[in-house]
């Protein structure tokens, strides 16, 4: 089964490669407003936001409410060609030449992606940048204990532990953020990174996410496209939350670990710059070493 992914594509198609290439940081300010793009082959592309446009916002704020325009602008800088190379390294096998365009940022795909390959790609983030091929078994022994069959999973490094660390912290925003799209996925005492996905006409609903223990992807929809109406809620997300909360019962509390190549700083939420004593609206942010922004001048 292969399905369109909607915004659940953003972390693997846009965020991971763009953070790795140092095109963006978690506080990069992007203008979220109606924008006309000239796509490849000089085609006009007019994506829209499904929630109100928010003006100049940081990347973290764009992730929190899943605004569309900022991600297309980032893809424009990254290029779809580079994005496809990263996706293929993360185990996505169903992309073709028709996917090399700006709509890749929002999950507008020619064929789609299977939930299994999607899970493998998200697990690359959870697994500190190392892709591990999904498998349904580890080994099979005979009744006498003799090894009969053992899986040989492909493994490869896609990006660094530091990039994965920054991205993990960014993807907690849909769960922890005041306006987050996946707040119902929080698990007491355990960090959760998650991203929702919705396609045109509500044909496909996704929740893709992970904790320090498990990665899980849930798709909800019909084999033959029908609009999904579920009282304004994401049924894939509700299933994901129910299953993940149950399997984390009685597991020790756990947080995403900070790696040596990642620095933290107190940031002004209004400007996206390093906070000064005059900044009142602040929070802790995560950066690859050497990518911290300048000091805030908005509140001098």
N, C-alpha and C positions, 0 to 999 in steps of 0.2 A: 504494500500500500504506500503510495506517495501522494502527499497533499501539499497545498500551498501553506506557507508558514506565517504570513503576516509579520507583525512586529517582533515575534520571537526570533526572527532572523538577525535583529540588530546587534546583539552581543557577539555573534560569531562572524558576521559579514562586515561589520563596521567597527565595533569597539575594539576587539582583540587586535586586528591588524593595524588600526590607526594609533592605538596606544603603543604598540610595538615599534611602529615607524616614527613615534614621537610627533605625530601630526597634531595630536590633541592631548590634553590632560583632563582630569576630572573637573577642573574649574574653567576650561576654555569657554568663553562667552560667545554665544551664537544667536543671531537674530531669528526668532521664530515668528515669521510673518508670511502671508501669501507670496509665493515666489514662482516665477516661470523659469524652467531650466531648459537648456539646449542639450539634449541627450546625444548619444552616439548616433552617427548617420544624420546629424542635424535635425533630429525629431524633437518637437516641442513636448515637454513633460511638465504637467501641472499637478503635482501631488497636493493633498490637503491634510490638515489636522482634523481629527474627529472630535477633539475638545477645543475650547477657545484658544486662539493664538496667545502666546504669553510674552511676546516682545523679546528683549534681550535677556537670555537666561544662560546659566551655566550648563555644562554637559550633564552634571548630576541632576539638575532640575529637569532636563529633557528626558533623562532616563526614568525619573520618578513618575511622570505622567505620560510617558511614551509619546511625546510630540514627534511628528514625522519630518517636518521641514529641516530641523537641525541635522538629522541623520543623512538626508540626501545631500546637504551641503558638505558634510564630512566625506561622503562617498565621492563627491565631485573632486575633492583634493586627493583622496586615496587612489581613486580609479577602480572601476569594476574589475579590470584585468588583475590587479594585485589582490583584490578581495577574493576572486575565484581561486587563485593559487593557494591562499590560506585555507579556504574552505575545503579544497581537495586534500590538503595535508591533514585536515581534521576529519577525514573519512567520508566526505560528501561526494558521491559518485554520479549523481544524476544531473549535474549541470551541463549545459551545452552553450553554443555560441549565442543563442537567443537570450541567455541570461546575462550577457555582458552589457549591462546598461544600468542606469541610475536606480531603476526600480528594484534592483537586487537589494538595496539598502532596506527596503520595506517588505521584503519577502515576495515580491512579484516575480514568480518563477514560471518557466515554461512547463516543466514536468512536475516539480515539487520534490519533497524530501520525505523519506520514511521516518517514523518515530524512532526506529532503532538507530539509524545513522545520525539523527538529530541528538539522541542521547549520547552517542559517542563523541560528537562535537562539543556538547556542553561539558562532558566529562573531561575534555582536554583542559578546560579552564579549572575545573575542580582538582584535576590531577597535576597541577603546577606546570601546565604548558606541554605535557607529554600526552600524545594521542595513543590510546590503547584500543586495538580493534575489539569491538564487542563480540562476546562468545556466549553460547548457551551451555557450555560444559567446560570443565577444566581437565578432567581425565576420566577414563573408564577402565575399571579393573575387572578381571574375570572373577568367577566365584572362588577361585583358589588364591586370589590376591595378585595375580600376575597383571602387569600393566598392559592393557590391550590397545588403548588409544589415548593420546594426549594432545590437547589443542596447542597450536603455535600461533599466538596472537602477534600481529604486527604492532610494533611500537616505534614512534618517532617523535622527536622534539619539534614542536611548532613555534613556541615562543618561550621566553624565560620564566622562571619562578616569580621574578619581580613583576613582570607584566601581568601574570596570573593573579598575583596578590592585589595589585591595584584594581584589576577588573572585578575580583571577588568583592572588594569593599564597595565598589560602585554599584554592583548588582544587588546589594542589600537595600538600596534606596527604594525600589518598588515595594519592599516588605516593611521597612522601617519608616519611610517617609510619610509625612502627614497626608499627602495627596497620592500616595503610592497606589499602584494598580493591583498589588498582590499582598495587601496587609493581612489578609486572612490566612496567609501561609506561614506566619510566624510560629516558631516553636520555642517554648519557654526554655531559656538557658542555652540554646543552640543557635549559632549563626545560620541564616538562610539567605541564599542568593537566588533570585527568581525573576523570570520575565514572562509576561503574558503575550499572547498573539491572537489576533482576530483578522480574518480575511473579509474581502468585500461581500456584502449581503449576509454577513454572519454565517457563512458556510462552514468555516473551520474555527474552532477555539482551541487554544494551546495554553499549557503551563509548563515551562521548562525551568528546572532549577536544581539546586544541590545544597548539601550541608557538608561539614567536614567528614561525614560518614558515607552518605549516599548521593548519587545523581539519579534523577527521575524525570521523565518526560511523559506528559499526558496529552493526547489529542481527543477531541470530542467532535463528532459530526456524523454525517450520513454518507454511505457509499455513493449514492446519487445526490448531488447537492440540494440541500434544503436549508432555508434560513433557520438558525437556532435562536429561539426566544426562551430565556430562562429567568424571567423576572428581573432582568437587568444584571444578572450575575453570570460569572464565567463557570460553566459546569466542569470544564477541564480543571480549572483551578480548585474547585471544591473537592473533586476526586483526589487530586494531587495532595491537597492539604490533609484530607482524611487519612489517606494511606501513609503519608510520610510522618504524620504525628503519631500514628499507631506504631510504626516500626522504630521510632525513636524513643518510645516509652522505656524508661529505666536506663537509657544510655547516659553516660556521664556528660555534664555540661561541656560544651566545646565551642571555641571561636576560631575564625580564620586566622592563621598565624601571620605575623609580620615578618617579611624576609629582610635580609641584610641590605639589599639594594633599594629599599623603599624607605622614604622619609615621611614623617607626619608634620603637619603645620596647622596652626589655627588660622582660618580663612574668614574673611568678611563675606557673608552670604549675599550682600547687596552688589558687590563689585567683582567677586571671584578672586580678589587679591589677598595677599598676606595681611592679616588684621593688625591694626594699630590700637593703642589704648582708647582711641575715639570711636572705634567700631563697636556697635552694640549687638548686632545680629551676627553671631559667629558660630563656627563649628569646626571639628577636626577633619582634615582631609589628608589623602594619601597620594604620594608622588614618587615616580621614579627618581632616583638620585640625579640632581642637576636640572630638574624641570619645575622647581618651585616658581611661582609667579613673583612679580614685583610687589612692593608694599602698596597698600591701598591709599589713594589720594582723595577718594570721594568724601571722606569725613574729616579732612584737615580743617 
